[in-house]
Amino acid sequence: MLIEVTKLNGTKILVNDDAIEYVEETPDTVVMFRSGRKIIIKESRQEIKNLVKSNTND
């Protein structure tokens, strides 16, 4: 499923939650994908966890 996140520049993007390898706060939230690509986003680690969890319950 796709989840919407916000990059630091304010751009909203959709990412495939199945492609996420891990999320960490360093203190910025970094999403690492299985492909090795990373993005830094405005949402917290907990917000991403909640978005992914709500997608699995749909």
C-alpha distance matrix in Angstrom:
0.0 3.8 6.7 10.2 13.0 16.6 18.7 22.3 23.7 21.8 19.4 16.0 13.2 9.5 8.2 5.7 5.9 7.1 9.7 11.2 14.5 15.9 16.6 20.3 22.6 25.7 26.3 23.7 20.1 19.2 15.8 16.6 14.4 15.3 17.0 19.4 18.4 18.5 18.0 19.8 18.2 19.9 17.6 18.9 17.7 17.7 15.7 12.8 13.3 13.3 10.1 8.3 10.7 10.2 6.6 8.2 11.1 9.8
3.8 0.0 3.8 6.8 9.7 13.2 15.3 18.9 20.1 18.2 15.7 12.3 9.5 5.8 5.2 4.5 5.9 8.5 9.8 10.8 14.5 15.6 15.6 19.0 20.9 23.9 24.2 21.3 17.9 17.2 14.0 15.3 13.5 15.2 16.4 18.4 16.7 16.5 15.4 17.0 15.3 16.9 15.1 17.0 16.3 16.8 14.3 11.5 13.1 13.1 9.4 8.7 11.8 11.2 8.2 10.8 13.4 12.1
6.7 3.8 0.0 3.8 6.5 10.2 12.8 16.2 17.7 15.5 13.7 10.2 8.2 5.4 5.5 6.5 6.5 10.1 11.1 10.8 14.4 14.5 13.7 16.8 18.2 21.2 21.2 18.4 15.1 14.9 12.3 14.5 13.6 16.0 17.4 18.6 16.7 15.5 13.8 14.7 12.4 13.5 11.5 13.5 13.3 13.6 10.8 8.4 10.6 10.4 6.7 7.2 10.5 9.8 8.0 11.2 13.4 12.6
10.2 6.8 3.8 0.0 3.8 7.0 10.0 13.3 14.5 12.0 10.2 6.6 5.6 4.4 6.4 9.1 9.7 13.3 13.5 13.0 16.5 16.1 14.6 17.1 17.8 20.6 20.2 17.0 14.2 14.5 12.6 15.3 14.9 17.9 18.7 19.5 16.9 15.4 12.9 13.2 10.5 11.2 9.8 12.7 13.5 14.1 10.8 9.2 12.3 11.9 8.5 10.2 13.4 12.4 11.3 14.7 16.5 15.6
13.0 9.7 6.5 3.8 0.0 3.8 6.6 9.8 11.5 9.4 8.4 5.6 5.6 6.3 7.4 10.6 10.8 14.4 13.9 12.5 15.6 14.6 12.4 14.4 14.7 17.2 16.6 13.3 10.8 11.3 10.1 13.3 13.8 17.2 18.0 18.1 15.2 13.0 10.0 9.7 6.7 7.5 6.8 10.0 11.2 12.6 9.6 8.2 11.8 12.2 9.5 11.3 14.6 14.3 13.8 16.9 18.8 18.5
16.6 13.2 10.2 7.0 3.8 0.0 3.8 6.5 7.9 5.8 5.6 4.4 6.3 8.8 10.3 13.8 14.3 17.8 16.8 15.2 18.0 16.8 14.1 15.3 14.8 16.6 15.7 12.1 10.6 11.5 11.4 14.7 15.7 19.4 19.7 19.2 16.0 13.4 9.9 8.7 5.5 5.6 6.8 10.5 12.6 14.3 11.5 10.9 14.7 15.0 12.9 14.9 18.0 17.7 17.5 20.6 22.4 22.0
18.7 15.3 12.8 10.0 6.6 3.8 0.0 3.8 5.4 5.4 5.3 6.3 7.4 10.4 11.3 14.9 15.6 18.8 17.0 15.4 17.7 16.5 14.0 14.7 14.1 15.2 14.5 10.8 9.8 10.1 10.6 13.5 14.8 18.5 18.3 17.4 13.9 11.2 7.5 6.2 4.4 6.0 8.6 11.7 13.6 16.1 13.9 12.9 16.6 17.7 15.7 17.2 20.5 20.8 20.2 23.2 25.3 25.1
22.3 18.9 16.2 13.3 9.8 6.5 3.8 0.0 3.8 5.4 7.3 9.3 11.1 14.2 15.0 18.5 18.9 22.0 20.1 18.2 20.0 18.3 15.4 15.2 13.7 14.0 12.9 9.3 9.8 10.7 12.4 15.3 17.3 21.1 20.8 19.3 15.9 12.8 9.2 6.6 5.5 5.7 9.3 12.0 14.5 17.0 15.3 15.0 18.6 19.7 18.3 20.0 23.0 23.4 23.3 26.2 28.2 28.2
23.7 20.1 17.7 14.5 11.5 7.9 5.4 3.8 0.0 3.8 5.7 8.9 11.2 14.8 16.3 20.0 21.0 24.1 22.1 20.6 22.8 21.5 18.8 18.9 17.5 17.7 16.5 13.0 13.6 14.2 15.4 18.1 19.6 23.2 22.5 21.2 17.6 15.0 11.4 9.8 8.8 9.0 12.5 15.5 18.0 20.4 18.3 17.9 21.7 22.5 20.6 22.5 25.7 25.6 25.3 28.3 30.3 29.9
21.8 18.2 15.5 12.0 9.4 5.8 5.4 5.4 3.8 0.0 3.8 6.3 9.5 13.0 15.1 18.8 19.8 23.2 21.7 20.4 23.0 21.7 18.9 19.4 18.1 19.0 17.6 14.1 14.0 15.1 15.9 18.9 20.1 23.8 23.4 22.6 19.0 16.5 12.8 11.1 8.9 8.3 11.0 14.5 17.3 19.1 16.4 16.4 20.2 20.4 18.4 20.6 23.6 23.1 22.9 26.2 27.8 27.2
19.4 15.7 13.7 10.2 8.4 5.6 5.3 7.3 5.7 3.8 0.0 3.8 6.4 10.2 12.6 16.3 17.9 21.1 19.5 18.8 21.7 21.0 18.8 19.9 19.3 20.5 19.6 15.9 15.0 15.3 15.2 17.9 18.4 21.9 21.2 20.9 17.3 15.4 11.8 11.4 9.5 10.1 12.2 15.9 18.1 19.9 17.1 16.3 20.1 20.4 17.8 19.6 22.9 22.3 21.5 24.8 26.7 25.7
16.0 12.3 10.2 6.6 5.6 4.4 6.3 9.3 8.9 6.3 3.8 0.0 3.8 7.0 9.9 13.5 15.0 18.3 17.4 16.8 20.0 19.5 17.4 19.1 19.0 20.7 20.0 16.3 14.7 15.1 14.3 17.0 17.1 20.5 20.3 20.5 17.1 15.3 12.0 11.9 9.4 10.0 10.9 14.6 16.5 17.9 14.7 13.8 17.4 17.4 14.5 16.4 19.6 18.8 17.9 21.3 23.0 21.9
13.2 9.5 8.2 5.6 5.6 6.3 7.4 11.1 11.2 9.5 6.4 3.8 0.0 3.8 6.5 10.2 12.2 15.2 14.0 14.0 17.4 17.5 16.1 18.3 18.9 20.9 20.7 17.0 14.8 14.3 12.6 14.8 14.3 17.4 17.1 17.8 14.5 13.4 10.7 11.7 9.9 11.6 12.0 15.3 16.3 18.0 15.0 13.2 16.6 17.0 13.7 14.8 18.3 17.8 16.2 19.4 21.6 20.4
9.5 5.8 5.4 4.4 6.3 8.8 10.4 14.2 14.8 13.0 10.2 7.0 3.8 0.0 3.8 6.9 9.1 12.1 11.5 12.0 15.7 16.3 15.5 18.3 19.6 21.9 22.0 18.6 15.8 15.0 12.6 14.4 13.1 15.8 16.0 17.3 14.6 13.9 11.9 13.5 11.7 13.6 13.0 15.8 16.1 17.4 14.5 12.1 15.0 15.3 11.8 12.2 15.8 15.2 13.1 16.1 18.4 17.2
8.2 5.2 5.5 6.4 7.4 10.3 11.3 15.0 16.3 15.1 12.6 9.9 6.5 3.8 0.0 3.8 6.1 8.7 7.8 8.4 12.1 13.0 12.8 16.0 17.9 20.3 20.9 17.7 14.5 13.1 10.0 11.3 9.6 12.1 12.7 14.1 11.9 11.5 10.4 12.5 11.5 14.0 13.1 15.2 14.6 16.2 14.0 10.9 13.3 14.4 11.2 10.6 14.3 14.6 12.2 14.6 17.6 16.9
5.7 4.5 6.5 9.1 10.6 13.8 14.9 18.5 20.0 18.8 16.3 13.5 10.2 6.9 3.8 0.0 3.8 5.4 5.4 7.2 10.8 12.6 13.3 17.0 19.4 22.0 22.9 20.1 16.6 15.0 11.4 11.8 9.4 10.8 12.0 14.1 12.8 13.1 12.9 15.3 14.5 17.0 15.5 17.0 15.8 17.0 15.2 11.8 13.2 14.4 11.3 9.6 13.0 13.6 10.7 12.3 15.6 15.1
5.9 5.9 6.5 9.7 10.8 14.3 15.6 18.9 21.0 19.8 17.9 15.0 12.2 9.1 6.1 3.8 0.0 3.8 5.4 5.4 8.9 10.1 10.9 14.7 17.3 20.2 21.2 18.8 15.1 13.8 10.3 10.9 9.1 10.6 12.8 14.4 13.7 13.4 13.3 15.1 14.2 16.4 14.3 15.0 13.1 14.1 12.8 9.2 9.9 11.5 8.9 6.4 9.8 11.2 8.7 9.8 13.3 13.6
7.1 8.5 10.1 13.3 14.4 17.8 18.8 22.0 24.1 23.2 21.1 18.3 15.2 12.1 8.7 5.4 3.8 0.0 3.8 5.6 8.1 10.5 12.5 16.3 19.4 22.2 23.5 21.4 17.7 15.8 12.1 11.5 9.0 8.9 11.4 13.7 13.9 14.4 15.3 17.6 17.3 19.7 17.8 18.1 15.8 16.8 16.1 12.5 12.4 14.3 12.2 9.0 11.6 13.4 10.7 10.6 14.3 14.8
9.7 9.8 11.1 13.5 13.9 16.8 17.0 20.1 22.1 21.7 19.5 17.4 14.0 11.5 7.8 5.4 5.4 3.8 0.0 3.8 6.4 9.3 11.5 15.1 18.2 20.5 22.1 19.7 16.3 13.8 10.0 8.7 5.5 5.7 7.8 10.0 10.1 11.1 12.5 15.3 15.7 18.7 17.3 17.9 15.8 17.6 17.0 13.1 13.8 16.2 14.1 11.4 14.5 16.3 13.8 14.2 17.9 18.3
11.2 10.8 10.8 13.0 12.5 15.2 15.4 18.2 20.6 20.4 18.8 16.8 14.0 12.0 8.4 7.2 5.4 5.6 3.8 0.0 3.8 5.7 7.6 11.3 14.5 16.9 18.6 16.4 12.9 10.6 6.9 6.0 4.4 6.0 8.8 9.7 9.6 9.4 10.6 12.8 13.2 16.1 14.6 14.7 12.2 14.3 14.2 10.4 11.0 13.9 12.4 9.9 13.0 15.4 13.6 14.1 17.7 18.6
14.5 14.5 14.4 16.5 15.6 18.0 17.7 20.0 22.8 23.0 21.7 20.0 17.4 15.7 12.1 10.8 8.9 8.1 6.4 3.8 0.0 3.8 7.3 10.4 14.0 16.1 18.2 16.7 13.5 10.8 7.8 5.6 4.9 5.1 8.7 8.7 10.0 9.9 12.0 14.0 15.1 17.9 16.5 15.9 12.9 15.2 15.9 12.4 12.3 15.7 15.0 12.4 14.8 17.7 16.3 16.2 19.7 21.2
15.9 15.6 14.5 16.1 14.6 16.8 16.5 18.3 21.5 21.7 21.0 19.5 17.5 16.3 13.0 12.6 10.1 10.5 9.3 5.7 3.8 0.0 3.8 6.7 10.4 12.7 14.8 13.7 10.5 8.4 6.1 5.4 7.0 8.5 11.6 10.6 11.2 9.8 11.2 12.2 13.2 15.6 14.1 12.8 9.6 12.2 13.5 10.3 10.2 13.9 13.9 11.8 14.1 17.1 16.5 16.6 19.8 21.6
16.6 15.6 13.7 14.6 12.4 14.1 14.0 15.4 18.8 18.9 18.8 17.4 16.1 15.5 12.8 13.3 10.9 12.5 11.5 7.6 7.3 3.8 0.0 3.8 7.1 9.9 11.5 10.3 6.9 5.7 4.6 6.2 8.9 11.4 13.9 12.5 12.1 9.5 9.8 9.7 10.2 12.2 10.6 9.1 6.2 9.4 10.6 8.0 8.7 12.3 12.5 11.5 13.8 16.5 16.5 17.2 20.0 21.8
20.3 19.0 16.8 17.1 14.4 15.3 14.7 15.2 18.9 19.4 19.9 19.1 18.3 18.3 16.0 17.0 14.7 16.3 15.1 11.3 10.4 6.7 3.8 0.0 3.8 6.3 8.2 8.0 5.6 5.3 6.7 8.3 11.7 14.2 16.4 14.3 13.8 10.8 10.8 9.7 10.5 12.0 11.0 8.8 6.4 9.8 11.7 10.2 10.9 14.3 15.1 14.6 16.5 19.2 19.7 20.5 23.0 24.9
22.6 20.9 18.2 17.8 14.7 14.8 14.1 13.7 17.5 18.1 19.3 19.0 18.9 19.6 17.9 19.4 17.3 19.4 18.2 14.5 14.0 10.4 7.1 3.8 0.0 3.8 4.6 5.2 4.3 6.2 8.9 11.3 14.8 17.6 19.5 17.1 16.1 12.6 11.8 9.4 9.9 10.4 9.9 7.4 6.4 9.7 11.6 11.2 12.3 15.2 16.2 16.5 18.3 20.6 21.6 22.7 24.8 26.7
25.7 23.9 21.2 20.6 17.2 16.6 15.2 14.0 17.7 19.0 20.5 20.7 20.9 21.9 20.3 22.0 20.2 22.2 20.5 16.9 16.1 12.7 9.9 6.3 3.8 0.0 3.2 5.0 6.4 7.4 10.8 12.5 16.3 19.1 20.4 17.5 16.5 13.0 12.4 9.9 11.3 12.0 12.6 10.6 10.2 13.4 15.2 14.8 16.1 18.9 19.8 20.1 22.0 24.4 25.1 26.3 28.6 30.3
26.3 24.2 21.2 20.2 16.6 15.7 14.5 12.9 16.5 17.6 19.6 20.0 20.7 22.0 20.9 22.9 21.2 23.5 22.1 18.6 18.2 14.8 11.5 8.2 4.6 3.2 0.0 3.8 6.4 8.7 12.3 14.7 18.3 21.4 22.6 19.9 18.5 14.8 13.5 10.3 10.8 10.5 11.2 9.3 10.0 12.8 14.3 14.6 16.2 18.5 19.5 20.5 22.2 24.2 25.3 26.8 28.7 30.4
23.7 21.3 18.4 17.0 13.3 12.1 10.8 9.3 13.0 14.1 15.9 16.3 17.0 18.6 17.7 20.1 18.8 21.4 19.7 16.4 16.7 13.7 10.3 8.0 5.2 5.0 3.8 0.0 3.8 6.2 9.8 12.6 16.0 19.4 20.3 17.8 15.9 12.1 10.1 6.7 7.1 7.3 8.8 8.0 9.2 12.5 12.9 12.9 15.2 17.4 17.7 18.7 21.0 22.6 23.3 25.2 27.3 28.5
20.1 17.9 15.1 14.2 10.8 10.6 9.8 9.8 13.6 14.0 15.0 14.7 14.8 15.8 14.5 16.6 15.1 17.7 16.3 12.9 13.5 10.5 6.9 5.6 4.3 6.4 6.4 3.8 0.0 3.8 6.6 9.9 13.1 16.5 17.8 15.8 13.9 10.2 8.4 5.6 5.5 6.6 6.8 5.9 6.2 9.8 10.2 9.4 11.8 14.2 14.3 15.1 17.5 19.2 19.8 21.5 23.7 25.0
19.2 17.2 14.9 14.5 11.3 11.5 10.1 10.7 14.2 15.1 15.3 15.1 14.3 15.0 13.1 15.0 13.8 15.8 13.8 10.6 10.8 8.4 5.7 5.3 6.2 7.4 8.7 6.2 3.8 0.0 3.8 6.4 9.8 13.2 14.2 12.0 10.3 6.6 5.7 4.5 6.4 9.1 9.5 9.1 8.4 12.1 12.5 10.6 12.8 15.7 15.3 15.2 18.0 20.1 19.9 21.5 24.2 25.3
15.8 14.0 12.3 12.6 10.1 11.4 10.6 12.4 15.4 15.9 15.2 14.3 12.6 12.6 10.0 11.4 10.3 12.1 10.0 6.9 7.8 6.1 4.6 6.7 8.9 10.8 12.3 9.8 6.6 3.8 0.0 3.8 6.5 10.0 11.4 10.0 8.4 5.5 5.4 6.3 7.5 10.6 10.2 10.3 8.8 12.2 12.2 9.3 11.3 14.4 13.4 12.7 15.8 17.9 17.2 18.6 21.6 22.6
16.6 15.3 14.5 15.3 13.3 14.7 13.5 15.3 18.1 18.9 17.9 17.0 14.8 14.4 11.3 11.8 10.9 11.5 8.7 6.0 5.6 5.4 6.2 8.3 11.3 12.5 14.7 12.6 9.9 6.4 3.8 0.0 3.8 6.8 8.2 6.5 6.0 4.5 6.8 9.0 11.0 14.3 14.0 13.9 11.9 15.2 15.5 12.3 13.7 17.0 16.0 14.5 17.5 19.9 18.8 19.6 23.0 24.1
14.4 13.5 13.6 14.9 13.8 15.7 14.8 17.3 19.6 20.1 18.4 17.1 14.3 13.1 9.6 9.4 9.1 9.0 5.5 4.4 4.9 7.0 8.9 11.7 14.8 16.3 18.3 16.0 13.1 9.8 6.5 3.8 0.0 3.8 5.3 5.4 5.4 6.1 8.5 11.5 13.1 16.5 16.0 16.4 14.3 17.1 17.0 13.4 14.6 17.7 16.1 14.1 17.3 19.5 17.7 18.4 22.0 22.7
15.3 15.2 16.0 17.9 17.2 19.4 18.5 21.1 23.2 23.8 21.9 20.5 17.4 15.8 12.1 10.8 10.6 8.9 5.7 6.0 5.1 8.5 11.4 14.2 17.6 19.1 21.4 19.4 16.5 13.2 10.0 6.8 3.8 0.0 3.8 5.4 7.4 9.3 12.1 15.2 16.9 20.3 19.6 19.6 17.2 19.7 19.9 16.2 16.8 19.9 18.4 15.8 18.6 21.1 19.0 19.0 22.7 23.6
17.0 16.4 17.4 18.7 18.0 19.7 18.3 20.8 22.5 23.4 21.2 20.3 17.1 16.0 12.7 12.0 12.8 11.4 7.8 8.8 8.7 11.6 13.9 16.4 19.5 20.4 22.6 20.3 17.8 14.2 11.4 8.2 5.3 3.8 0.0 3.8 5.6 8.8 11.8 15.3 17.4 21.1 21.0 21.5 19.6 22.4 22.2 18.6 19.7 22.6 20.8 18.5 21.7 23.8 21.4 21.8 25.6 26.0
19.4 18.4 18.6 19.5 18.1 19.2 17.4 19.3 21.2 22.6 20.9 20.5 17.8 17.3 14.1 14.1 14.4 13.7 10.0 9.7 8.7 10.6 12.5 14.3 17.1 17.5 19.9 17.8 15.8 12.0 10.0 6.5 5.4 5.4 3.8 0.0 3.8 6.5 10.2 13.4 16.0 19.7 20.0 20.2 18.3 21.6 21.7 18.4 19.6 22.9 21.4 19.5 22.6 24.9 23.0 23.6 27.2 28.0
18.4 16.7 16.7 16.9 15.2 16.0 13.9 15.9 17.6 19.0 17.3 17.1 14.5 14.6 11.9 12.8 13.7 13.9 10.1 9.6 10.0 11.2 12.1 13.8 16.1 16.5 18.5 15.9 13.9 10.3 8.4 6.0 5.4 7.4 5.6 3.8 0.0 3.8 7.0 10.5 13.2 16.9 17.6 18.5 17.2 20.5 20.2 17.0 18.9 21.8 20.1 18.7 22.1 24.0 22.2 23.3 26.8 27.2
18.5 16.5 15.5 15.4 13.0 13.4 11.2 12.8 15.0 16.5 15.4 15.3 13.4 13.9 11.5 13.1 13.4 14.4 11.1 9.4 9.9 9.8 9.5 10.8 12.6 13.0 14.8 12.1 10.2 6.6 5.5 4.5 6.1 9.3 8.8 6.5 3.8 0.0 3.8 6.9 9.8 13.5 14.3 15.1 14.1 17.6 17.4 14.5 16.7 19.7 18.2 17.3 20.7 22.6 21.3 22.7 26.0 26.6
18.0 15.4 13.8 12.9 10.0 9.9 7.5 9.2 11.4 12.8 11.8 12.0 10.7 11.9 10.4 12.9 13.3 15.3 12.5 10.6 12.0 11.2 9.8 10.8 11.8 12.4 13.5 10.1 8.4 5.7 5.4 6.8 8.5 12.1 11.8 10.2 7.0 3.8 0.0 3.8 6.4 10.1 11.5 12.8 12.8 16.2 15.3 12.9 15.8 18.3 16.6 16.5 20.0 21.4 20.4 22.4 25.3 25.7
19.8 17.0 14.7 13.2 9.7 8.7 6.2 6.6 9.8 11.1 11.4 11.9 11.7 13.5 12.5 15.3 15.1 17.6 15.3 12.8 14.0 12.2 9.7 9.7 9.4 9.9 10.3 6.7 5.6 4.5 6.3 9.0 11.5 15.2 15.3 13.4 10.5 6.9 3.8 0.0 3.8 7.1 9.1 10.3 11.1 14.5 13.8 12.2 15.3 17.5 16.4 17.0 20.2 21.5 21.1 23.2 25.8 26.4
18.2 15.3 12.4 10.5 6.7 5.5 4.4 5.5 8.8 8.9 9.5 9.4 9.9 11.7 11.5 14.5 14.2 17.3 15.7 13.2 15.1 13.2 10.2 10.5 9.9 11.3 10.8 7.1 5.5 6.4 7.5 11.0 13.1 16.9 17.4 16.0 13.2 9.8 6.4 3.8 0.0 3.8 5.7 7.9 9.5 12.4 10.9 9.9 13.4 15.0 13.8 15.0 18.1 19.0 18.9 21.4 23.6 24.0
19.9 16.9 13.5 11.2 7.5 5.6 6.0 5.7 9.0 8.3 10.1 10.0 11.6 13.6 14.0 17.0 16.4 19.7 18.7 16.1 17.9 15.6 12.2 12.0 10.4 12.0 10.5 7.3 6.6 9.1 10.6 14.3 16.5 20.3 21.1 19.7 16.9 13.5 10.1 7.1 3.8 0.0 3.8 6.5 9.5 11.6 9.8 10.2 13.6 14.5 13.7 15.8 18.4 18.9 19.4 22.2 23.8 24.3
17.6 15.1 11.5 9.8 6.8 6.8 8.6 9.3 12.5 11.0 12.2 10.9 12.0 13.0 13.1 15.5 14.3 17.8 17.3 14.6 16.5 14.1 10.6 11.0 9.9 12.6 11.2 8.8 6.8 9.5 10.2 14.0 16.0 19.6 21.0 20.0 17.6 14.3 11.5 9.1 5.7 3.8 0.0 3.8 6.7 8.1 6.0 6.8 10.1 10.8 10.3 12.6 14.8 15.4 16.3 18.9 20.4 21.1
18.9 17.0 13.5 12.7 10.0 10.5 11.7 12.0 15.5 14.5 15.9 14.6 15.3 15.8 15.2 17.0 15.0 18.1 17.9 14.7 15.9 12.8 9.1 8.8 7.4 10.6 9.3 8.0 5.9 9.1 10.3 13.9 16.4 19.6 21.5 20.2 18.5 15.1 12.8 10.3 7.9 6.5 3.8 0.0 3.8 5.3 5.1 6.4 8.7 9.9 10.7 12.6 14.2 15.4 16.9 18.8 20.3 21.7
17.7 16.3 13.3 13.5 11.2 12.6 13.6 14.5 18.0 17.3 18.1 16.5 16.3 16.1 14.6 15.8 13.1 15.8 15.8 12.2 12.9 9.6 6.2 6.4 6.4 10.2 10.0 9.2 6.2 8.4 8.8 11.9 14.3 17.2 19.6 18.3 17.2 14.1 12.8 11.1 9.5 9.5 6.7 3.8 0.0 3.8 5.5 5.2 6.2 8.7 10.0 10.7 12.2 14.3 15.6 16.9 18.7 20.5
17.7 16.8 13.6 14.1 12.6 14.3 16.1 17.0 20.4 19.1 19.9 17.9 18.0 17.4 16.2 17.0 14.1 16.8 17.6 14.3 15.2 12.2 9.4 9.8 9.7 13.4 12.8 12.5 9.8 12.1 12.2 15.2 17.1 19.7 22.4 21.6 20.5 17.6 16.2 14.5 12.4 11.6 8.1 5.3 3.8 0.0 3.8 5.4 4.9 6.2 8.6 9.9 10.3 12.1 14.3 15.5 16.6 18.7
15.7 14.3 10.8 10.8 9.6 11.5 13.9 15.3 18.3 16.4 17.1 14.7 15.0 14.5 14.0 15.2 12.8 16.1 17.0 14.2 15.9 13.5 10.6 11.7 11.6 15.2 14.3 12.9 10.2 12.5 12.2 15.5 17.0 19.9 22.2 21.7 20.2 17.4 15.3 13.8 10.9 9.8 6.0 5.1 5.5 3.8 0.0 3.8 5.4 5.1 6.2 8.7 9.7 10.5 12.4 14.5 15.5 16.9
12.8 11.5 8.4 9.2 8.2 10.9 12.9 15.0 17.9 16.4 16.3 13.8 13.2 12.1 10.9 11.8 9.2 12.5 13.1 10.4 12.4 10.3 8.0 10.2 11.2 14.8 14.6 12.9 9.4 10.6 9.3 12.3 13.4 16.2 18.6 18.4 17.0 14.5 12.9 12.2 9.9 10.2 6.8 6.4 5.2 5.4 3.8 0.0 3.8 5.4 5.0 6.2 8.4 9.8 10.7 12.6 14.4 15.8
13.3 13.1 10.6 12.3 11.8 14.7 16.6 18.6 21.7 20.2 20.1 17.4 16.6 15.0 13.3 13.2 9.9 12.4 13.8 11.0 12.3 10.2 8.7 10.9 12.3 16.1 16.2 15.2 11.8 12.8 11.3 13.7 14.6 16.8 19.7 19.6 18.9 16.7 15.8 15.3 13.4 13.6 10.1 8.7 6.2 4.9 5.4 3.8 0.0 3.8 5.5 5.3 6.0 8.6 10.0 10.9 12.6 14.7
13.3 13.1 10.4 11.9 12.2 15.0 17.7 19.7 22.5 20.4 20.4 17.4 17.0 15.3 14.4 14.4 11.5 14.3 16.2 13.9 15.7 13.9 12.3 14.3 15.2 18.9 18.5 17.4 14.2 15.7 14.4 17.0 17.7 19.9 22.6 22.9 21.8 19.7 18.3 17.5 15.0 14.5 10.8 9.9 8.7 6.2 5.1 5.4 3.8 0.0 3.8 5.5 5.0 6.0 8.6 10.0 10.6 12.6
10.1 9.4 6.7 8.5 9.5 12.9 15.7 18.3 20.6 18.4 17.8 14.5 13.7 11.8 11.2 11.3 8.9 12.2 14.1 12.4 15.0 13.9 12.5 15.1 16.2 19.8 19.5 17.7 14.3 15.3 13.4 16.0 16.1 18.4 20.8 21.4 20.1 18.2 16.6 16.4 13.8 13.7 10.3 10.7 10.0 8.6 6.2 5.0 5.5 3.8 0.0 3.8 5.4 5.2 6.3 8.9 10.1 11.0
8.3 8.7 7.2 10.2 11.3 14.9 17.2 20.0 22.5 20.6 19.6 16.4 14.8 12.2 10.6 9.6 6.4 9.0 11.4 9.9 12.4 11.8 11.5 14.6 16.5 20.1 20.5 18.7 15.1 15.2 12.7 14.5 14.1 15.8 18.5 19.5 18.7 17.3 16.5 17.0 15.0 15.8 12.6 12.6 10.7 9.9 8.7 6.2 5.3 5.5 3.8 0.0 3.8 5.5 5.1 6.5 9.0 10.3
10.7 11.8 10.5 13.4 14.6 18.0 20.5 23.0 25.7 23.6 22.9 19.6 18.3 15.8 14.3 13.0 9.8 11.6 14.5 13.0 14.8 14.1 13.8 16.5 18.3 22.0 22.2 21.0 17.5 18.0 15.8 17.5 17.3 18.6 21.7 22.6 22.1 20.7 20.0 20.2 18.1 18.4 14.8 14.2 12.2 10.3 9.7 8.4 6.0 5.0 5.4 3.8 0.0 3.8 5.4 5.3 6.6 9.1
10.2 11.2 9.8 12.4 14.3 17.7 20.8 23.4 25.6 23.1 22.3 18.8 17.8 15.2 14.6 13.6 11.2 13.4 16.3 15.4 17.7 17.1 16.5 19.2 20.6 24.4 24.2 22.6 19.2 20.1 17.9 19.9 19.5 21.1 23.8 24.9 24.0 22.6 21.4 21.5 19.0 18.9 15.4 15.4 14.3 12.1 10.5 9.8 8.6 6.0 5.2 5.5 3.8 0.0 3.8 5.5 5.2 6.6
6.6 8.2 8.0 11.3 13.8 17.5 20.2 23.3 25.3 22.9 21.5 17.9 16.2 13.1 12.2 10.7 8.7 10.7 13.8 13.6 16.3 16.5 16.5 19.7 21.6 25.1 25.3 23.3 19.8 19.9 17.2 18.8 17.7 19.0 21.4 23.0 22.2 21.3 20.4 21.1 18.9 19.4 16.3 16.9 15.6 14.3 12.4 10.7 10.0 8.6 6.3 5.1 5.4 3.8 0.0 3.8 5.4 5.4
8.2 10.8 11.2 14.7 16.9 20.6 23.2 26.2 28.3 26.2 24.8 21.3 19.4 16.1 14.6 12.3 9.8 10.6 14.2 14.1 16.2 16.6 17.2 20.5 22.7 26.3 26.8 25.2 21.5 21.5 18.6 19.6 18.4 19.0 21.8 23.6 23.3 22.7 22.4 23.2 21.4 22.2 18.9 18.8 16.9 15.5 14.5 12.6 10.9 10.0 8.9 6.5 5.3 5.5 3.8 0.0 3.8 5.6
11.1 13.4 13.4 16.5 18.8 22.4 25.3 28.2 30.3 27.8 26.7 23.0 21.6 18.4 17.6 15.6 13.3 14.3 17.9 17.7 19.7 19.8 20.0 23.0 24.8 28.6 28.7 27.3 23.7 24.2 21.6 23.0 22.0 22.7 25.6 27.2 26.8 26.0 25.3 25.8 23.6 23.8 20.4 20.3 18.7 16.6 15.5 14.4 12.6 10.6 10.1 9.0 6.6 5.2 5.4 3.8 0.0 3.8
9.8 12.1 12.6 15.6 18.5 22.0 25.1 28.2 29.9 27.2 25.7 21.9 20.4 17.2 16.9 15.1 13.6 14.8 18.3 18.6 21.2 21.6 21.8 24.9 26.7 30.3 30.4 28.5 25.0 25.3 22.6 24.1 22.7 23.6 26.0 28.0 27.2 26.6 25.7 26.4 24.0 24.3 21.1 21.7 20.5 18.7 16.9 15.8 14.7 12.6 11.0 10.3 9.1 6.6 5.4 5.6 3.8 0.0
